[in-house]
Amino acid sequence: MSRVDFYVLSADAPDARLRYACRLAERAVEQGCQVYIQTPDVQRLDDMLWTFSDGSFLPHEVYQGQAAAHARVMVMVGSELGPQSHRGLLINLTDAMPSDVNAYDRIAEIVDVDPERKRAARERFKQYREQGCAMESHNL
């Protein structure tokens, strides 16, 4: 069973979800985890991964249905189901459940203050729980 962490943001800052996704991916990579970030806006997140921190950037590739170009690629970003090689952590920035919840070791859901996103996140929380996932919420 996958472990699912919901990170509930309290700040109403522009791009708060994307910035937190970048920081979460950076921490996972530091721990040796391969990360896939699923997002409806690949270009925006791609840009953010290069600029989210003044002191560093997070190397990554955009996934377009093919495997990583190099085994050292730790972060991939895409809008569809990620590659087999990057199933350590899924950061889900979509409003839908991943198609195969149990394909990932961990799943991170980032919820901001937007009421519609909160409603969709509550629905996913229920669905994850019904599938028997280990759940945890973090209020930030």
Secondary structure as UniProt FT lines:
FT   STRAND          3..8
FT   TURN            14..15
FT   HELIX           16..30
FT   TURN            31..32
FT   STRAND          35..38
FT   HELIX           42..51
FT   STRAND          61..62
FT   TURN            71..72
FT   STRAND          75..78
FT   TURN            84..85
FT   STRAND          89..92
FT   HELIX           101..103
FT   STRAND          106..111
FT   HELIX           115..130
FT   TURN            131..132
FT   STRAND          134..139
//
